Amino acid sequence: MGNPGRSFTSGVSSTPNGSGDTLPSYDLLDQSSVWTPEIESLVHVVVKQIRLDSPGMLVIGRQRIGKSKALGFLQGVLAEEVGYPIMVLSWTIADDDRRSGRLFLQDRLRQSGTDAITHRDLAVLRSRLISHIRAEAAHIGTKRVAFFVDEAHILTDPEYAQMLFLFNEMERYALRPFFLLVGQPELSDVKGRWLASGKFQNIGRFATKTHEYSGVRLEELERVLIGFDDESENGELSVANKIAPKAFSLGWRLFSWAPIMVTAVRSVALAQNITDDVRIPMQYLRSWLLALLYHITQTGIDPRNLGLPAVIDCLKSTNFATVLQYYVEVRDEKQKDEKAKKVQST
């Protein structure tokens, strides 16, 4: 999988020497997904599970690492990667303790693309949802329906029962459902809860495999930043070109900041006595890049001369330094021993 093209909608006036003299009139980074190795890994594992006719799987990830963005990327490439038409329904579970079974079904109907959600009888709502899915799948000529369920750690047992019923009904109508449940680390506890309560059918439908989704590795940062340098297919300039056209014409790109950004993360981590590897959550990375870009526009400095103190200050401005320990990569003892041996041999 290659890096997707990006589009930018920012505008900034420039001085004759190519430095921005005013703040940009729009956000410097749009909301498009940027390719990362973690996204590629997620795409590969989901495609494999679908090809193997797996009923469903769990994707576990910490906060702010870009799980929702990754789902959007996955939805865009899934049919092409699988090799045949596939209907994808994107559901997001609301964090509302007061939601009833009726409200749950109404949300599922609305997020599936229909406004026919008014009725007191749950059986009628379920029937409408199933009929809508069948009609939409027939319209695009597929039997395969993928349900992307974001914030799945919020789901309750009665809601899992509703989804189990939906799964069984899909199969009864000769459709082939696949449930991708995505959530925060507490989602990993659901399998133990099902084992303890004897709900093995839930495990068999929704949790045949568990995949961990993480932030960006420091050694992969340059590859990720290249995605931010890509110019859009509609001819818009890249953000580097808009922010510093003179430096851009001389070869400067955002990915050239990777080494100093890696040094900044490690410096901040070392100040907190953290020696293990740290992953950068995608949302913090975007915020950090924005802070750096606004620093360039406000100071007018050449981005090629960006110093480490400024990079560290911009990193701290995102508040990542205060939560950095939460994103330390967890390694088992075997991995730690292997890394220690590599250090000793160098």
C-alpha positions in Angstrom: 0.0 0.0 0.0 1.4 3.4 -1.0 0.9 6.7 0.8 -2.4 8.3 -0.2 -2.4 11.8 -1.7 -3.5 14.6 0.6 -5.2 17.9 0.1 -4.8 21.1 2.0 -7.1 24.1 2.3 -4.9 26.6 4.1 -4.0 30.0 2.9 -1.1 32.2 4.1 0.4 35.4 2.7 4.1 35.5 2.2 6.9 38.0 2.4 9.3 38.3 -0.5 11.8 35.9 1.1 9.2 33.2 1.4 8.3 33.4 5.1 4.7 33.8 6.2 4.0 37.2 7.6 0.5 36.5 8.8 -1.3 33.6 10.5 -2.9 31.2 8.0 -6.6 31.9 7.2 -7.5 28.2 7.5 -6.3 25.1 9.4 -2.9 24.1 8.1 -3.6 20.4 8.2 -6.9 19.0 6.9 -8.7 16.1 8.5 -7.8 13.5 5.8 -6.2 10.3 7.0 -2.5 9.9 6.6 -0.9 6.5 6.0 1.0 5.0 8.8 2.5 1.5 9.3 -0.1 0.9 12.0 -2.9 1.6 9.5 -1.3 -0.7 6.9 -1.0 -3.5 9.5 -4.7 -3.0 10.4 -5.8 -3.1 6.8 -3.8 -6.4 6.2 -5.2 -8.1 9.3 -8.8 -7.1 8.6 -8.6 -8.1 5.0 -7.2 -11.5 5.9 -9.9 -12.1 8.5 -12.6 -11.3 5.9 -11.0 -13.5 3.3 -10.9 -16.3 5.8 -14.7 -15.7 6.4 -14.0 -14.8 10.1 -17.2 -13.5 11.8 -15.5 -10.7 13.7 -12.5 -9.4 15.7 -11.5 -6.9 18.3 -9.1 -3.9 17.8 -7.7 -2.5 21.0 -6.0 0.9 21.2 -5.3 3.6 23.7 -6.8 7.1 23.5 -5.9 9.6 20.8 -3.9 7.2 18.7 -6.1 7.7 15.6 -8.3 4.6 15.7 -11.3 6.4 14.2 -9.2 7.9 11.4 -7.8 4.5 10.7 -11.3 3.1 10.4 -12.1 5.8 7.8 -9.0 4.9 5.8 -9.9 1.2 6.1 -13.4 1.8 4.8 -12.0 3.7 1.8 -9.7 0.9 0.7 -11.5 -2.2 2.0 -13.3 -3.3 -1.2 -10.2 -2.8 -3.3 -8.0 -4.7 -0.9 -10.5 -7.6 -0.5 -11.1 -7.8 -4.2 -14.9 -7.7 -4.4 -17.7 -5.4 -3.4 -18.4 -5.1 0.3 -20.9 -3.0 2.2 -19.5 -1.2 5.2 -21.6 0.3 8.0 -19.8 2.6 10.4 -21.3 2.7 13.8 -20.2 4.8 16.8 -21.5 3.9 20.3 -22.6 6.9 22.3 -21.3 7.2 25.9 -24.7 7.7 27.5 -25.6 5.7 30.6 -29.3 6.5 29.9 -29.5 4.9 26.5 -32.2 2.2 26.2 -32.4 -0.7 23.9 -34.8 1.3 21.7 -32.4 4.3 21.5 -29.5 1.9 20.7 -31.5 0.5 17.7 -32.5 4.0 16.6 -28.9 5.0 16.5 -28.0 2.0 14.5 -30.7 2.7 12.0 -29.7 6.4 11.7 -26.0 5.5 11.3 -26.9 2.9 8.7 -28.5 5.6 6.5 -32.2 5.5 7.2 -34.4 7.9 9.1 -37.2 5.4 9.6 -36.5 5.2 13.3 -39.8 6.1 15.0 -41.6 3.1 16.6 -42.1 1.8 20.1 -41.7 -1.9 19.3 -38.1 -3.1 19.3 -39.0 -6.0 17.0 -40.2 -3.5 14.4 -37.0 -1.4 14.7 -34.9 -4.6 14.3 -36.9 -5.6 11.2 -36.4 -2.2 9.7 -32.7 -2.3 10.3 -32.4 -5.8 8.7 -34.5 -4.8 5.7 -32.5 -1.7 5.1 -29.2 -3.6 5.2 -30.5 -6.2 2.9 -31.7 -3.6 0.4 -28.5 -1.7 0.5 -26.3 -4.8 0.1 -28.5 -5.9 -2.9 -28.1 -2.4 -4.4 -24.3 -2.7 -4.6 -24.4 -6.3 -5.5 -22.8 -8.0 -2.5 -23.5 -10.5 0.2 -20.7 -9.3 2.5 -21.5 -6.7 5.1 -18.9 -5.3 7.4 -19.9 -3.5 10.6 -17.3 -1.1 12.0 -18.2 -0.5 15.6 -16.2 2.4 17.1 -16.1 3.1 20.9 -17.1 -0.6 21.3 -15.7 -0.6 24.9 -18.9 1.3 25.8 -21.2 -1.6 24.7 -23.3 -3.3 27.3 -24.3 -7.0 27.4 -27.9 -6.3 26.2 -26.4 -4.4 23.2 -24.2 -7.3 22.4 -27.3 -9.5 22.5 -28.9 -7.1 20.0 -25.9 -7.4 17.7 -25.8 -11.2 18.1 -29.4 -11.3 16.9 -28.6 -9.1 14.0 -25.6 -11.3 13.1 -27.8 -14.4 13.1 -30.5 -12.7 11.0 -27.9 -11.7 8.5 -26.8 -15.3 8.0 -30.5 -16.4 7.8 -30.9 -14.1 4.8 -27.7 -15.5 3.2 -25.7 -12.4 4.0 -22.1 -12.7 5.3 -21.5 -10.4 8.3 -18.2 -9.3 9.7 -18.0 -7.3 13.0 -15.0 -5.1 13.6 -15.2 -3.9 17.2 -12.8 -1.1 18.0 -12.2 0.4 21.4 -10.0 1.5 24.3 -8.0 -1.1 26.3 -10.9 -2.0 28.6 -12.5 -3.7 25.5 -9.9 -6.5 26.0 -11.7 -7.4 29.3 -14.9 -8.4 27.4 -13.7 -11.9 26.5 -13.0 -12.7 30.1 -16.5 -11.5 31.0 -18.1 -13.7 28.4 -16.1 -16.7 29.4 -17.1 -16.2 33.0 -20.8 -15.9 32.1 -20.8 -18.7 29.6 -21.5 -16.4 26.6 -19.3 -18.4 24.2 -21.4 -17.4 21.2 -20.3 -13.8 21.7 -16.7 -14.9 21.5 -17.3 -16.9 18.4 -19.0 -14.0 16.7 -17.1 -10.9 17.8 -13.7 -11.9 19.2 -12.1 -14.7 17.1 -9.0 -12.4 16.9 -7.6 -9.5 18.8 -5.4 -6.8 17.2 -3.5 -4.1 19.0 -3.5 -0.7 17.3 -0.7 1.7 18.5 0.8 5.1 17.9 3.6 5.9 15.5 7.0 4.4 16.3 9.8 6.9 16.4 11.8 5.0 13.8 8.8 5.2 11.5 8.2 8.9 12.0 9.9 10.0 8.8 7.8 7.7 6.7 4.6 9.1 8.3 5.7 12.7 7.8 6.1 12.0 4.0 2.3 11.6 3.9 1.9 15.1 5.1 4.2 16.3 2.3 2.2 14.7 -0.5 0.4 17.2 -2.7 -3.3 16.6 -3.4 -4.6 15.1 -6.6 -6.6 18.2 -7.4 -3.4 20.3 -7.7 -3.4 22.1 -4.3 0.1 22.8 -2.9 1.5 20.9 0.0 1.5 22.6 3.4 5.3 22.9 3.3 5.1 24.8 0.0 2.4 27.1 1.4 4.2 27.8 4.7 7.7 28.3 3.4 7.8 28.4 -0.5 11.4 29.6 -0.6 12.7 26.8 1.6 10.4 24.4 -0.3 12.0 25.4 -3.6 15.4 24.7 -2.0 14.3 21.1 -1.1 12.8 21.5 2.4 10.0 19.1 3.3 8.2 18.3 6.6 9.8 14.9 6.7 13.2 16.5 7.2 12.0 17.5 10.7 11.9 13.8 11.7 15.3 13.5 13.3 15.0 16.6 15.5 11.4 15.6 16.4 12.6 12.1 17.5 15.4 13.8 19.5 12.8 16.0 21.2 10.6 13.1 22.2 13.5 11.2 23.6 14.8 14.2 25.5 11.4 14.8 27.1 11.1 11.1 27.9 14.6 11.0 29.5 13.7 14.0 31.6 11.0 11.8 33.1 13.4 8.8 33.5 11.7 6.9 30.7 14.1 4.8 28.7 11.6 2.5 27.0 10.3 3.3 23.5 7.5 5.8 23.3 4.8 5.7 20.6 3.4 9.0 19.3 -0.4 9.1 19.1 -1.6 10.4 15.8 -3.7 13.1 17.3 -0.7 14.4 19.3 1.5 14.2 16.2 -1.0 16.4 14.3 -1.1 18.9 17.1 2.6 19.0 17.3 3.0 19.6 13.6 0.4 22.4 13.8 2.4 24.0 16.7 5.6 23.8 14.7 3.9 25.2 11.6 2.4 28.1 13.5 5.7 28.8 15.1 7.3 29.1 11.7 4.6 31.5 10.4 4.7 33.6 13.5 8.5 33.9 13.8 9.3 33.9 10.1 12.3 31.7 10.6 13.6 29.4 8.0 12.2 25.9 8.8 15.5 24.4 7.9 17.0 26.3 10.9 14.4 25.1 13.5 16.2 24.5 16.8 15.7 21.7 19.4 14.4 24.0 22.1 11.6 25.3 19.9 10.7 21.7 18.9 10.5 20.7 22.5 8.5 23.7 23.5 6.0 22.9 20.7 5.8 19.3 21.8 5.1 20.4 25.4 2.4 22.8 24.2 0.3 19.8 23.1 0.4 18.4 26.7 1.9 15.2 25.3 4.7 15.5 27.9 2.2 15.2 30.7 0.8 11.9 29.4 3.9 10.5 27.8 4.2 7.6 30.2 0.7 6.4 29.1 2.1 5.8 25.6 5.3 3.9 26.5 5.5 0.8 24.4 4.9 -2.2 26.6 7.5 -5.0 26.0 7.7 -8.3 27.6 10.9 -9.5 29.4 12.1 -11.4 26.3 12.0 -8.3 24.2 13.8 -6.2 26.8 16.5 -8.8 27.0 17.0 -8.8 23.3 17.2 -5.0 23.2 19.7 -5.1 26.1 21.9 -7.5 24.1 21.8 -5.3 21.0 22.9 -2.3 23.1 25.8 -4.3 24.6 27.0 -5.5 21.2 27.2 -2.0 19.8 
